[in-house]
């Protein structure tokens, strides 16, 4: 079946005017994930915020109880014993000035960047490269830390980073289509709970305005926000 025919068939199973309970939306998205690869199931939430204002930014990390199904590559800026600790903990890339030179040359072989506090003077000079990619280490996110092992272990175990985009949209992969519905639901609730708890002081009125679940190649399924929890 061609992609267009597959997508058209998937749309016939979804009522675009209906808001489904979270569990129903996940079941529909999973059943419509029929590509030849293991599609990612994603939860998207539209928030009543304006991230351009500092008191309305929503950003953080959340550990998904069943992982993401994706192998996260971790890069670590550290020296000496902390560099050794990072390698032993399973970091994919570890370095200092040498790692900075690779990044400046366009070699970014990681999805999460962790740094010890003493390395931030060096890392700060890479802000124009790492920042736009969402890779800049941040103390508030636990990615600037002396607990290198703990940060790497959490990242590898299924921790996802979230950050509201300009339109107030926040999203994350909550697992793979091969996951059971129960595992996807547990992950979705953990993610939604983290977003709800991260409500900024500047948010007024209705915070979670819309939500949807989709697979990589499938249609979005609108979610009844009342079933997200919180």
Secondary structure, 3 states (H helix, E strand, C coil): CCHHHHHHHHHCCCCCCCCECHHHHHHHHHHCCCCCCCCEEEEEEEECCCCCCHHHCCEEEEECCCCCCCCCCEEEECCHHHHHHHHHCCCCEEECHHHHHHHHCCCCCCCEEEECHHHHHHHHCCHHHHHHHCCCCCHHHCCECCCHHHHHHHHHCCEEEEECCCCCEEEEEEEECCCCHHHHHHHHHHHHHHHHHCCCCCCCCCCEEEEEEEECCCCCEEECHHHCCC
